[in-house]
């Protein structure tokens, strides 16, 4: 679509000494940019991109920073492929616009959404002025959103070292990265350093909610509840994080009791704590983990009828999980078939896992067929069906599934936090192999200690 960007003549080489030309140039640019903006605000990004292409081909001299910015936003809204961003990126360089923070952050956001972190980092590195916290936030958020949490934290540390001024947004993003790694100690250090540098951050509710979310995702419910109780002004996010935290950690009754309290406060005292769709995900998870099928069904109806909330894939998934955990596979299957939207692969996999648990071969094969129509590249699907075949003594079918697993398996990753260092381990990585002897020795020492306390330990050598 935007294939001829690199032929543009830089605006700096155009003679604008004539006042009439300047007036004409300004008027035409304003009009064209207004058209681009109108298309964007009307939800028509493809029209904005076509208009931008037409402008570029007909009058490249009228392309300015605003039109480029609108083009990037249109590309993001349209979820255009990465090469479109690369073409606009080339134009930014050619026009010398790489010092404009809004353009650079928009490019980083575009590349992040496309999963192209290498080009996002290139945009960040080539931006000459890096004292703007918005630029750092965009790049760290790009790493976090693409689950490159270690890189996100390392970049945040670099930002701190360069004394860039912090705000609540950048610290929130950094805490999200810590939550993704389960690096509680690191997150606490970041939070502590941040409020020391900027005292007002200690009272920021968004930041406290992020810290609460980190504790929840890391499974530290005691610290989460202590922070929750110590937060005087709570909002819907505060309550929702705690409700979800209890649900994730199997404390269904605590989750539902807090939800009941939240509803009471929301109805009589503070509308800012009225449950939202995310709150109900936590509630349905709690019902699922507690085996409370009828209560879960009642909350699902209440979400729609009492709060006028439209169920999303996550809500449907929670309901399927609710039925599956209670062994009601037929009800789960019927629920999926009656969904008003097309079920995704995750929902079908929930049922497949239940089929594996309860040994329902016939339903499992049907479900796997549905999954393969959506995504045939997930190793876990083959493993689940393989286990079902094994439980029924269908060894030939099991071997076929296992063979497919071996051909598709990707190396696993794990992280461990040691003081201020986060180490990454990748299955089959050369560095890990070099330390295999040391790792094995430590494991054997742990096994010896565990055996001494009457723990039942399997054959350690069988793992290697």
C-alpha positions in Angstrom: 0.0 0.0 0.0 2.7 2.5 1.0 5.5 1.1 -1.2 7.1 4.3 -2.5 7.9 6.1 0.7 11.6 6.3 0.3 11.3 8.4 -2.9 10.0 11.4 -0.9 11.9 14.7 -1.0 12.8 15.9 2.6 10.8 18.9 3.5 13.9 20.7 4.6 15.1 20.9 0.9 12.0 22.7 -0.3 12.2 26.4 -0.7 9.5 28.0 1.5 10.8 31.6 1.3 7.7 32.7 -0.6 5.0 33.8 1.8 2.2 32.8 -0.6 3.6 29.3 -0.8 3.8 29.1 3.0 0.2 30.1 3.3 -0.9 27.6 0.7 1.2 24.9 2.2 -0.1 25.5 5.7 -3.8 25.6 4.5 -3.5 22.4 2.4 -1.8 20.5 5.1 -4.4 21.5 7.7 -7.2 20.4 5.4 -5.5 17.1 4.6 -4.8 16.4 8.2 -8.3 17.2 9.1 -9.5 14.5 6.6 -7.1 11.9 8.1 -8.2 12.7 11.6 -11.9 12.5 10.6 -11.4 9.0 9.1 -9.6 7.8 12.3 -12.3 9.2 14.6 -15.0 7.6 12.4 -13.4 4.2 12.8 -12.2 4.0 9.2 -8.5 3.6 9.4 -8.2 2.0 6.0 -9.7 5.2 4.4 -7.1 7.2 6.4 -4.3 5.1 5.0 -5.6 5.3 1.5 -5.9 9.1 1.8 -2.4 9.3 3.2 -1.1 7.2 0.2 -2.9 9.4 -2.2 -1.5 12.5 -0.6 2.0 11.1 -0.7 1.8 10.1 -4.4 0.2 13.4 -5.5 1.9 15.9 -3.3 4.7 14.4 -1.2 5.8 17.9 -0.1 2.6 18.3 1.9 3.4 15.3 4.2 4.2 16.7 7.7 4.6 15.3 11.2 0.9 15.3 11.9 0.0 13.3 8.8 2.7 10.8 9.6 1.4 10.5 13.1 -2.1 9.9 11.8 -0.8 7.3 9.4 0.9 5.4 12.2 -2.3 5.5 14.3 -4.4 4.3 11.3 -1.9 1.4 10.8 -2.2 0.4 14.4 -6.0 0.6 14.3 -6.1 -1.4 11.1 -3.6 -3.9 12.6 -1.6 -3.6 9.5 1.3 -6.0 8.9 4.8 -5.0 10.2 6.1 -4.0 6.7 3.7 -1.1 6.6 5.2 0.2 9.8 8.7 -0.2 8.4 7.7 1.9 5.4 6.4 4.7 7.6 9.5 4.3 9.8 11.7 4.8 6.7 9.7 8.0 5.9 10.2 9.2 9.4 13.9 8.9 9.1 13.9 10.5 5.6 11.9 13.5 6.8 14.1 13.8 10.0 11.1 13.4 12.3 12.8 10.8 14.6 13.2 13.5 17.3 9.4 13.9 17.7 8.4 11.8 20.7 4.8 11.3 19.8 5.8 9.8 16.4 8.5 7.6 18.0 6.2 6.3 20.8 3.4 5.6 18.2 5.9 3.6 16.1 7.0 1.6 19.2 3.4 0.9 19.9 2.7 -0.3 16.4 5.7 -2.6 16.4 4.8 -3.9 19.8 1.3 -4.8 18.7 2.8 -6.6 15.7 5.2 -8.5 18.0 8.2 -6.9 16.3 10.4 -6.0 19.3 13.6 -5.7 17.4 12.2 -2.8 15.3 10.5 -1.3 18.3 13.9 -1.2 20.1 15.5 0.3 17.0 13.0 3.2 17.2 13.8 3.7 20.8 17.6 3.6 20.3 17.6 6.0 17.4 15.5 8.7 19.3 18.1 11.3 20.2 16.4 12.8 23.3 15.7 10.1 25.9 14.8 12.2 29.0 11.1 11.9 28.2 9.5 9.3 30.4 6.8 8.6 27.8 9.4 7.2 25.4 10.8 4.8 28.1 7.2 3.8 29.1 6.4 2.9 25.5 9.4 0.6 25.1 9.2 -1.0 28.6 5.4 -1.6 28.0 6.3 -3.2 24.6 8.5 -5.7 26.3 6.0 -6.4 29.0 3.0 -6.8 26.6 5.1 -9.3 24.7 6.1 -11.2 27.9 9.8 -10.2 27.6 9.7 -9.3 31.3 13.4 -9.6 32.0 14.2 -7.0 29.2 11.5 -4.7 30.6 13.1 -4.7 34.0 16.6 -4.3 32.7 15.5 -1.2 30.7 13.7 0.2 33.7 16.9 -0.1 35.7 18.8 1.7 33.0 16.2 4.5 33.0 16.6 4.8 36.8 20.4 5.0 36.4 20.0 7.8 33.9 17.9 9.8 36.4 14.9 10.1 34.1 11.9 11.5 36.1 9.5 8.8 37.1 5.7 8.9 37.0 3.0 6.4 38.2 2.6 5.0 34.7 6.1 3.8 34.2 6.3 2.3 37.7 3.0 0.5 37.1 4.4 -1.0 33.9 7.6 -2.1 35.7 5.5 -3.7 38.4 3.5 -5.6 35.8 6.8 -7.0 34.4 7.7 -8.1 38.0 4.3 -9.7 38.3 4.9 -11.6 35.1 8.1 -13.1 36.5 6.8 -13.6 40.0 9.7 -11.4 41.1 8.2 -10.0 44.3 11.4 -8.8 45.9 12.4 -7.0 42.7 8.9 -5.3 42.6 9.1 -4.2 46.2 12.5 -2.7 45.6 11.2 -0.8 42.5 8.2 0.5 44.4 10.3 1.5 47.4 12.9 3.4 45.3 10.1 5.1 43.3 8.2 6.5 46.3 11.5 7.7 47.8 12.3 9.6 44.6 8.8 10.9 44.4 6.8 11.0 47.6 3.4 11.6 46.0 3.6 8.2 44.3 3.1 6.6 47.7 -0.5 7.8 47.7 -1.3 7.0 44.1 -4.1 4.4 43.9 -3.2 3.1 40.5 0.3 2.3 41.7 -0.9 0.6 44.9 -3.3 -1.5 42.7 -0.3 -2.5 40.6 1.6 -3.6 43.7 -1.5 -5.5 44.9 -1.8 -7.2 41.5 1.9 -8.2 41.7 1.4 -9.9 45.1 -1.8 -11.6 43.8 -0.1 -13.0 40.6 2.9 -14.2 42.7 0.6 -16.0 45.1 1.5 -13.9 48.2 -2.1 -13.5 49.4 -1.1 -12.4 52.9 0.9 -9.4 51.6 -1.9 -8.7 49.1 -4.6 -8.6 51.9 -2.4 -6.5 54.1 -1.9 -3.9 51.3 -5.6 -4.1 50.5 -6.6 -3.4 54.1 -4.1 -0.6 54.3 -5.5 1.2 51.3 -8.0 3.7 52.6 -9.5 4.8 49.3 -10.3 1.7 47.3 -11.8 1.5 43.8 -13.2 -1.4 41.6 -9.7 -2.4 40.6 -8.6 -2.8 44.2 -11.5 -5.0 45.1 -11.3 -6.9 41.8 -7.6 -7.7 42.3 -8.2 -9.1 45.7 -11.2 -11.1 44.6 -9.2 -12.6 41.7 -6.3 -13.2 44.0 -8.4 -15.3 46.4 -9.9 -17.2 43.4 -6.6 -18.0 41.8 -5.3 -19.3 45.1 -8.3 -21.6 45.8 -9.8 -19.5 48.5 -13.3 -19.5 47.0 -15.2 -18.5 50.1 -13.0 -15.5 50.9 -13.3 -14.4 47.3 -17.1 -14.6 47.3 -17.4 -12.9 50.7 -15.4 -10.0 49.6 -17.5 -9.8 46.4 -20.6 -9.6 48.5 -19.1 -6.8 50.6 -18.1 -5.0 47.4 -21.7 -5.2 46.0 -23.1 -3.8 49.3 -20.6 -0.8 49.3 -21.2 -0.2 45.6 -25.0 -0.1 46.0 -25.1 2.1 49.1 -22.0 4.1 49.6 -19.6 4.3 46.6 -20.4 3.7 43.0 -16.7 3.6 42.1 -16.6 0.0 43.4 -19.5 -1.3 41.3 -18.4 -4.7 39.9 -17.2 -4.7 36.3 -16.7 -7.6 33.8 -13.2 -8.4 35.2 -14.7 -8.7 38.7 -17.1 -11.3 37.5 -14.2 -13.3 36.0 -12.8 -13.5 39.5 -16.2 -14.5 40.9 -16.8 -17.2 38.4 -13.2 -18.5 38.9 -14.0 -18.7 42.7 -17.2 -20.7 42.0 -15.2 -23.0 39.7 -12.5 -23.7 42.2 -15.0 -24.1 45.0 -17.2 -26.5 42.9 -20.2 -24.1 43.3 -22.0 -24.8 40.0 -25.4 -23.4 40.8 -23.9 -20.3 42.5 -21.7 -19.8 39.4 -24.7 -20.0 37.1 -26.5 -17.4 39.3 -23.6 -15.0 39.1 -23.4 -15.4 35.4 -27.0 -14.5 35.0 -26.6 -11.6 37.4 -23.8 -10.2 35.4 -26.0 -9.9 32.4 -29.3 -9.1 34.0 -28.4 -6.9 37.0 -25.2 -5.2 35.7 -25.9 -5.1 32.0 -22.4 -6.6 31.2 -21.8 -8.5 28.0 -20.0 -11.8 28.6 -16.6 -12.1 27.0 -14.6 -15.2 26.1 -13.1 -15.3 29.6 -16.5 -15.5 31.2 -17.6 -18.3 28.9 -14.3 -20.0 29.6 -14.9 -19.8 33.3 -18.4 -21.3 33.0 -17.0 -24.2 30.9 -14.3 -24.7 33.5 -17.0 -24.6 36.3 -18.9 -27.5 34.6 -15.7 -29.4 33.8 -14.3 -29.3 37.3 -17.5 -30.7 38.6 -17.4 -33.6 36.1 -20.4 -32.3 34.2 -18.9 -32.7 30.7 -22.2 -33.0 29.0 -23.4 -29.7 30.5 -20.0 -28.1 29.4 -20.5 -29.4 25.9 -24.0 -28.1 25.6 -23.0 -24.7 27.1 -20.3 -24.3 24.4 -22.7 -25.3 21.6 -25.2 -22.7 22.8 -22.7 -19.8 23.1 -23.8 -16.7 21.2 -20.2 -16.3 19.9 -17.9 -18.8 18.2 -15.9 -20.6 21.0 -12.1 -20.2 20.8 -9.5 -22.8 21.1 -8.9 -22.1 24.8 -12.5 -23.0 25.6 -12.4 -26.2 23.7 -9.1 -27.1 25.4 -10.7 -26.7 28.8 -13.2 -29.4 27.8 -10.4 -31.5 26.3 -8.5 -31.5 29.6 -11.7 -32.6 31.4 -12.1 -35.4 28.9 -8.5 -36.4 29.7 -9.3 -36.4 33.5 -12.5 -38.4 33.2 -11.3 -40.6 30.3 -14.0 -39.7 27.8 -12.4 -40.8 24.5 -15.4 -40.2 22.2 -16.0 -36.6 23.3 -12.2 -35.9 23.4 -11.8 -36.9 19.7 -14.7 -34.7 18.8 -13.3 -31.8 20.8 -9.8 -32.2 19.4 -11.3 -32.0 15.9 -12.9 -28.7 16.8 -9.6 -27.4 18.2 -7.6 -28.3 15.1 -10.0 -26.3 13.0 -8.8 -23.2 15.0 -5.2 -24.1 16.0 -3.4 -27.3 15.1 0.0 -26.3 16.5 -0.5 -26.6 20.3 1.5 -29.5 21.7 -0.7 -29.8 24.8 -3.6 -31.0 22.7 -1.7 -34.0 21.6 -0.5 -34.7 25.1 -4.1 -34.6 26.5 -5.4 -37.0 23.9 -2.3 -39.2 24.3 -3.1 -39.5 28.0 -6.7 -40.4 27.3 -5.6 -43.2 25.0 -3.1 -44.5 27.6 -5.8 -44.6 30.3 -7.9 -46.7 28.0 -5.1 -49.0 27.0 -5.2 -47.7 23.4 -1.4 -47.9 23.0 -1.2 -47.6 19.2 -3.1 -44.4 19.2 -1.0 -43.1 22.2 2.2 -43.7 20.3 0.9 -41.8 17.3 0.1 -38.8 19.5 3.5 -39.0 21.3 5.3 -39.0 18.0 3.5 -35.8 17.0 4.5 -34.3 20.3 8.2 -35.0 19.8 8.1 -33.3 16.4 6.4 -30.2 17.7 7.8 -29.7 21.2 9.4 -26.3 21.9 12.0 -25.8 24.6 10.6 -24.7 28.0 11.6 -21.6 29.9 11.7 -20.7 33.6 13.0 -17.8 35.7 14.4 -17.6 39.2 14.9 -14.4 41.3 18.1 -14.4 43.3 18.6 -11.1 45.1 18.6 -8.4 42.5 19.3 -10.8 39.6 16.7 -12.6 37.5 18.2 -15.7 35.8 16.5 -17.4 32.8 16.8 -21.1 32.2 16.0 -22.6 28.7 15.6 -26.3 28.2 18.5 -27.5 26.1 20.4 -24.2 26.3 24.2 -24.6 26.1 24.8 -22.5 29.2 22.5 -24.7 31.1 24.3 -27.8 29.9 27.6 -26.4 31.1 26.1 -26.2 34.6 24.2 -29.5 34.5 26.8 -31.1 36.9 26.4 -28.3 39.4 22.7 -28.3 39.1 22.5 -32.1 39.5 24.7 -31.9 42.6 22.5 -29.4 44.3 19.4 -31.4 43.4 20.9 -34.5 45.0 21.7 -32.6 48.1 18.1 -31.4 48.3 16.8 -34.9 47.8 19.1 -36.2 50.6 17.7 -33.5 52.9 14.1 -34.3 51.9 14.6 -38.0 52.4 15.9 -37.4 55.8 12.6 -35.8 56.7 10.7 -38.8 55.3 9.6 -37.3 52.1 9.0 -39.8 49.3 11.4 -39.0 46.5 11.4 -40.6 43.0 14.5 -41.7 41.1 16.6 -38.6 40.5 18.6 -40.2 37.8 15.5 -40.9 35.7 15.2 -37.2 35.0 18.5 -37.0 33.1 
